[in-house]
Amino acid sequence: MALKRIYISRHGYRANWLPEPHPPNPTGIDSDPPLAPHGVDQAKQLAAYLTSLPDNEKPQFILSSPFYRCVETGRPIAEMLSLSIALERGVGEWYKKNRKIIPEPADYNRLRSFFNNVLVEESFWPRDDTVGVIPNLSGESEEEIFQRAEEFWVKFIPVFESRFPEFENVLIITHAATKIALGLSLLKLKGVRDYLDDNKTTLRAGACSLDLYRRAGLNWELKMNGNCDFLTEGEEMNWNFHSGFEAGSDEDIKARKEEERKKKLKKQELAEKAEDESVRETTPVTELASGDIDIPEEEYKDFYITIDIPMIGKTQDFEESNSLETPRSKNNIIKPSAHFQLTELDNDNPLIKLSNNSNIGGSNELGGNNDSLNNLSVIDGKIYQTDWKKLVGTDLIFDDYGALIGQVNEHLLCNEHVKIVPRESNKVKEEAEDDEDLLERDDESKTQHETQTQFLKKAIKTAKKKSTA
């Protein structure tokens, strides 16, 4: 047998990405931080995802960069899959040539005091000599890291297949820059800034993201690009060579913080402008000019509700199907990247819509081969009318740290007997005062919709009146 699947993951969220003070580096090596608690959680979520794969798709061997954060990311995976981690210099971090300190990662002896139960014996896979590809300790240019990745594949694949002919799937845990270089070189592209297609799609490299490459004859195909669907917070800290900074460097973090500061400032300016315009619309100009009117600060109160969406079908394990390209399972799942919309809550029957919630992995995998089917794809993009229901008892809301932040006394229940069905109709003129049963749009290029609920028709009529007032 030969290698069929290569998984490449970036390490989880680093401790030094959080505000200071930062914990000391466990190994005492410069630029060798541990994971933040959030990064440890990400590693466990990645481990749970890999464990949930069909047996013939699970990693059978784990290769890790020797830097602490990568081995720490691999620990829950090794424990859950009953595997051990081999250290490999060829997939180590990328450092620019002009960097003041270019650290050499820890060896087996130093790391064994932290990860003794998951590391292989050094004689089983020597860190420096098995493949024999070592990053330049004087730093690397973008061209040189790509060349390092190309050389790694040329040497690694025959060595691995020779030593482990029974293994078909391998997981490599590395860093953002190396993950990208390894992926693009495996796809036989020309450099680390190459795009995957004419749409300028890049390889995604968020914290704890996962790529999957599947063998296709003499070539490899990308089947999963930076998948983060299994992470509760979705994609975080994505990086690529177009950013101009080393991934996770002080410059990278500073640039991200500055971008976030500008976004918050822009948001604040827009909010202040909207508030100012609102006051001017409702206050006589003479009062504004004289300063006789005080602009009150609005008071806000958190209001928690639960919303029951339709549950479709049943959970189904992959063994129930005989297809050669079977999904892993069928479940009712709401992805972190899903969009949820609802109308104003002061209505008797708010409308809700769940969208961007198709099959898991669909947005990250190329070629359309999903690992799991989501039953909720059936209601993706559909609009449901809801009814208010009083809860029997009270639901309590806790944050991630276990602190009580609120309670729920009411919830919204979808009324599946009310159907809101879009359909095509001919171009007609809009009439704001029209009481016809059909809602029509004056738009030559767009499909026109109608609903069968009185609530929606009344709501749209009210909105039209406000806009023409």
C-alpha positions in Angstrom: 0.0 0.0 0.0 0.9 3.6 -0.4 0.0 6.9 1.2 -3.5 8.0 0.2 -4.4 10.9 2.5 -2.2 13.6 4.0 -3.7 15.8 6.6 -1.9 19.1 7.4 -2.9 21.1 10.5 -1.7 24.4 12.0 -1.1 24.5 15.7 -3.8 26.0 18.0 -4.1 29.5 19.4 -0.8 30.6 21.0 -0.5 32.0 24.5 1.4 35.1 23.3 -1.5 36.1 21.1 -3.4 37.1 24.2 -2.8 40.4 26.1 0.2 40.5 28.4 1.5 39.2 30.7 2.4 36.1 28.9 3.4 32.8 30.5 7.1 31.8 30.2 8.1 29.5 27.4 8.1 26.0 28.9 11.3 24.9 27.0 13.1 28.2 27.7 13.6 28.6 24.0 12.9 32.0 22.4 9.7 32.1 20.3 8.5 28.7 21.7 5.3 29.6 23.5 2.7 27.1 24.7 -0.9 27.2 23.6 -3.4 29.5 25.3 -6.3 27.6 27.1 -8.4 28.4 24.1 -5.7 26.8 21.9 -5.8 23.6 24.1 -9.6 23.6 23.6 -9.1 23.9 19.8 -6.7 21.0 19.8 -9.3 18.8 21.7 -11.9 19.8 19.1 -9.6 18.9 16.3 -8.9 15.6 18.0 -12.6 14.9 18.3 -13.2 15.6 14.6 -10.3 13.3 13.5 -11.6 10.6 15.9 -15.1 10.8 14.3 -13.8 10.0 10.8 -14.4 6.5 9.4 -11.6 4.1 10.4 -10.1 4.0 6.9 -9.7 7.8 6.9 -8.3 8.4 10.4 -4.6 9.3 10.7 -2.4 6.4 11.4 0.8 8.4 12.1 1.5 11.8 13.5 4.4 13.9 12.5 5.0 17.2 14.3 7.2 20.3 14.2 9.4 20.1 17.3 8.2 23.5 18.6 6.2 23.2 21.8 2.9 24.6 20.5 2.7 21.9 17.7 3.4 19.0 20.0 0.9 20.3 22.5 -1.7 20.5 19.7 -0.9 16.9 18.8 -1.2 15.6 22.4 -5.0 15.1 22.6 -5.0 13.7 19.0 -2.4 11.1 19.9 -4.3 10.2 23.1 -7.7 9.9 21.4 -6.4 7.9 18.5 -3.9 5.8 20.6 -1.0 7.0 18.5 2.5 8.5 19.2 4.1 11.7 17.9 7.3 11.8 15.9 9.3 15.0 15.7 10.4 16.3 12.3 12.6 19.3 11.6 11.5 19.4 7.9 8.1 20.8 8.9 9.4 23.3 11.4 8.7 27.1 11.6 9.7 29.6 9.0 11.8 32.6 10.1 12.8 35.5 7.9 16.5 36.1 7.2 16.6 39.5 8.9 15.2 38.2 12.2 17.3 39.0 15.3 17.0 35.5 16.9 16.2 32.3 14.9 15.6 29.6 17.5 16.4 26.0 17.2 13.5 23.8 18.5 13.8 21.4 21.4 14.8 17.8 20.9 13.2 14.6 22.2 15.0 14.8 25.6 13.8 18.2 26.5 10.2 17.7 25.2 9.9 14.3 26.9 9.6 16.0 30.3 6.4 17.6 29.0 5.0 15.0 26.6 6.6 11.7 27.6 3.4 9.7 27.2 2.9 10.6 23.5 6.3 10.9 22.0 7.9 8.1 20.0 11.4 6.9 21.0 14.1 9.0 19.3 15.5 5.9 17.6 12.2 5.2 16.0 12.1 8.5 14.1 15.3 10.7 14.6 14.3 14.3 14.5 17.0 15.5 12.2 18.1 12.5 10.2 15.1 10.5 9.1 14.1 12.8 6.3 17.2 15.0 6.6 15.6 18.3 5.7 16.4 21.1 8.2 15.5 24.8 8.0 18.4 27.2 7.5 19.3 28.6 10.9 20.2 31.9 9.3 16.6 32.3 8.2 14.8 31.6 4.9 13.4 33.7 2.1 10.0 32.9 0.6 11.7 31.0 -2.2 13.8 29.0 0.2 10.9 27.8 2.4 9.1 26.7 -0.7 12.2 24.8 -1.8 12.4 23.3 1.6 8.8 22.0 1.3 9.5 20.6 -2.2 12.6 18.8 -0.9 10.7 17.5 2.1 8.0 15.7 -0.1 10.7 14.3 -2.4 12.4 12.6 0.6 9.6 12.0 3.1 7.1 10.1 0.9 9.4 7.3 -0.2 11.0 7.0 3.3 7.6 6.8 4.9 6.1 4.3 2.5 9.2 2.2 2.8 9.1 2.1 6.6 5.3 1.9 7.0 3.8 0.2 3.9 0.7 -0.6 5.9 -0.1 3.1 6.6 -2.3 5.1 4.2 -3.1 8.2 6.2 -0.7 10.6 7.9 -1.2 13.8 9.9 1.4 16.6 9.9 1.1 19.4 12.6 3.0 22.5 11.6 2.9 26.3 11.4 1.0 28.7 9.1 3.8 29.5 6.6 5.1 25.9 6.5 1.5 24.6 6.1 1.0 26.8 3.1 4.4 25.9 1.6 3.9 22.2 2.0 0.4 22.4 0.5 1.3 24.5 -2.6 4.4 22.4 -3.3 2.4 19.2 -3.0 0.0 20.6 -5.6 3.0 21.4 -7.8 2.4 25.1 -7.8 5.3 27.5 -8.2 5.6 29.5 -5.0 4.1 30.4 -1.6 2.1 33.3 -3.1 0.4 31.3 -5.7 -3.4 31.1 -5.8 -5.4 27.9 -6.1 -7.6 29.2 -8.9 -8.5 32.2 -11.1 -10.7 33.5 -8.2 -7.5 34.1 -6.2 -8.4 31.5 -3.6 -5.6 31.1 -1.1 -4.8 28.2 1.2 -6.5 29.0 4.6 -4.2 28.8 7.6 -6.3 29.7 10.7 -5.3 28.4 14.1 -5.9 24.6 14.3 -7.3 24.6 10.7 -7.0 21.4 8.7 -6.2 20.6 5.1 -6.7 17.3 3.4 -4.8 16.1 0.3 -5.8 12.9 -1.5 -3.7 11.0 -3.9 -4.9 11.0 -7.5 -2.5 8.9 -9.6 0.9 10.6 -9.6 -0.6 13.9 -8.2 -2.4 15.1 -5.1 -5.7 16.9 -4.9 -6.9 19.3 -2.3 -10.1 18.0 -0.7 -10.2 20.2 2.4 -8.9 23.8 2.6 -8.4 25.2 6.1 -11.4 23.4 7.6 -12.5 25.0 10.9 -16.1 23.8 11.0 -15.4 21.6 14.0 -14.1 24.6 16.0 -16.7 26.3 18.2 -15.3 29.8 17.4 -14.7 29.0 13.7 -11.6 30.4 11.9 -9.3 32.6 13.9 -5.9 34.1 13.1 -5.8 33.2 9.5 -2.5 34.1 7.8 -0.9 34.0 4.4 2.3 35.3 2.7 0.5 38.3 1.3 0.3 39.8 4.8 4.0 40.8 4.8 4.6 39.6 8.4 5.8 36.4 10.0 2.7 34.5 11.2 2.0 35.2 14.9 4.9 37.6 15.2 4.7 40.8 17.2 4.3 42.8 14.0 1.5 40.5 12.9 -0.3 40.9 16.3 0.2 44.6 16.2 -1.2 44.9 12.7 -4.3 42.8 13.7 -4.9 45.0 16.7 -4.6 48.2 14.7 -7.0 46.9 12.1 -9.5 45.9 14.9 -9.1 49.4 16.5 -9.9 51.1 13.2 -13.0 48.9 12.8 -14.2 49.7 16.2 -13.6 53.5 15.6 -15.4 53.3 12.3 -18.3 51.5 13.9 -18.5 54.1 16.7 -18.5 57.0 14.2 -21.3 55.4 12.3 -23.3 54.8 15.4 -22.8 58.4 16.6 -23.7 59.7 13.2 -26.9 57.7 13.1 -27.8 58.8 16.6 -27.2 62.5 15.7 -29.4 62.2 12.6 -32.1 60.6 14.6 -32.1 63.4 17.1 -32.2 66.0 14.3 -35.2 64.4 12.7 -37.2 64.5 15.9 -36.1 67.9 17.4 -36.9 71.4 16.2 -33.8 73.1 14.7 -34.3 76.1 17.0 -34.0 73.8 20.1 -30.9 72.1 18.7 -29.3 75.5 17.9 -30.0 77.0 21.3 -28.8 74.0 23.2 -32.1 73.8 25.1 -32.6 70.1 24.3 -30.6 67.4 26.1 -29.8 64.2 24.1 -30.6 61.4 26.5 -28.4 58.3 26.5 -30.3 55.2 25.6 -30.6 52.4 28.2 -30.2 48.8 27.1 -31.2 45.6 28.7 -30.2 42.1 27.7 -33.1 39.9 26.8 -32.6 36.2 26.3 -34.9 33.9 24.4 -34.7 30.4 23.0 -35.8 29.5 19.4 -36.8 26.0 18.4 -36.0 25.3 14.8 -37.5 22.3 12.9 -35.4 19.1 13.5 -35.3 17.2 10.2 -34.7 13.5 9.9 -32.6 11.3 12.2 -29.0 10.9 13.0 -27.4 8.2 10.7 -24.0 6.7 11.0 -21.9 6.0 7.9 -22.2 2.2 8.3 -25.9 2.5 7.2 -24.9 3.2 3.6 -23.1 0.9 1.1 -21.9 3.8 -1.1 -18.2 3.9 -1.8 -18.2 7.7 -1.2 -20.5 7.7 1.9 -20.8 10.6 4.3 -19.6 10.0 7.8 -22.9 10.7 9.3 -26.2 12.6 9.1 -27.0 15.0 11.9 -29.0 18.1 12.8 -26.1 20.6 13.1 -25.9 24.4 13.1 -22.4 25.4 11.8 -20.5 28.3 13.5 -20.5 30.1 10.1 -24.3 29.8 9.7 -26.4 33.0 9.3 -29.5 33.4 11.4 -32.0 36.1 10.8 -35.3 37.1 12.5 -37.8 40.0 12.3 -38.6 42.4 15.2 -39.3 40.6 18.5 -42.2 43.0 19.4 -44.3 41.2 16.7 -46.8 38.5 17.7 -45.3 36.1 15.1 -41.6 36.9 14.3 -40.2 35.3 11.1 -36.9 33.4 11.2 -34.5 32.2 8.6 -31.4 29.9 8.9 -29.0 30.1 5.9 -25.4 29.3 5.0 -25.8 26.0 6.9 -25.4 23.4 4.1 -23.4 20.2 4.5 -20.4 20.3 6.9 -17.2 21.0 5.2 -18.9 22.2 2.1 -17.3 25.6 2.2 -13.8 24.3 2.8 -13.6 21.2 0.8 -13.0 21.2 -2.9 -14.6 18.8 -5.2 -17.8 18.6 -3.2 -17.0 15.5 -1.1 -18.4 16.2 2.3 -17.5 14.1 5.4 -21.0 14.6 6.9 -24.5 15.3 5.7 -26.4 18.0 7.6 -30.1 17.2 7.9 -30.7 21.0 8.5 -29.7 21.6 4.8 -33.3 20.9 4.1 -34.5 24.1 5.8 -31.5 26.2 4.7 -32.7 29.5 3.4 -36.4 28.9 4.2 -38.5 31.3 6.2 -40.6 30.1 9.1 -43.2 31.9 11.1 -42.9 31.5 14.9 -45.2 31.7 17.9 -44.4 32.9 21.4 -44.6 30.2 24.0 -44.2 30.5 27.8 -41.6 28.2 29.2 -42.5 25.9 32.0 -39.8 26.8 34.5 -36.7 28.9 33.6 -33.7 28.2 31.5 -30.4 29.7 32.9 -27.7 31.1 30.6 -24.0 30.7 31.5 -20.9 32.0 29.9 -17.8 29.9 28.9 -16.5 30.3 32.4 -19.6 29.0 34.2 -20.8 32.5 35.4 -24.6 33.1 35.3 -25.4 35.9 32.8 -29.1 35.7 32.4 -32.3 33.6 32.2 -34.9 32.7 29.7 -38.6 32.7 30.4 -40.0 32.6 26.9 -39.2 31.0 23.6 -40.2 31.0 19.9 -41.6 27.9 18.4 -41.7 27.4 14.6 -45.2 27.0 13.2 -44.6 24.4 10.5 -48.2 24.6 9.3 -47.7 28.1 8.0 -45.9 27.9 4.6 -44.1 30.9 3.2 -43.5 29.9 -0.5 -41.6 32.1 -3.0 -42.7 31.9 -6.6 -42.0 33.6 -9.9 -44.5 36.2 -11.2 -44.7 38.8 -14.0 -43.3 42.3 -13.7 -45.9 44.7 -12.1 -45.9 48.1 -10.6 -45.7 48.4 -6.8 -48.7 50.1 -5.2 -48.3 51.0 -1.5 -52.0 51.1 -0.8 -52.9 47.9 -2.6 -54.8 45.2 -0.6 -54.3 42.5 -3.1 -53.4 39.0 -1.9 -50.2 39.0 -4.0 -47.0 40.9 -3.0 -45.3 42.1 -6.3 -42.0 43.7 -7.0 -41.1 46.1 -9.8 -37.8 44.5 -10.8 -37.1 43.3 -14.3 -33.9 41.3 -13.3 -34.9 39.6 -10.1 -37.3 36.8 -9.2 -40.4 38.2 -7.4 -41.7 36.6 -4.3 -45.0 36.4 -2.5 -46.0 35.0 0.9 -49.2 33.5 2.2 -49.1 34.9 5.7 -51.1 38.0 6.6 -48.5 39.1 9.1 -45.8 39.5 6.4 -48.1 41.4 4.1 -49.0 43.8 6.8 -45.4 44.2 7.9 -44.3 45.1 4.3 -47.2 47.5 3.8 -46.3 49.3 7.1 -42.7 49.5 6.0 -43.7 51.0 2.6 -45.8 53.6 4.3 -42.9 54.6 6.5 -40.5 54.9 3.6 -42.9 57.2 1.6 -43.9 59.3 4.5 
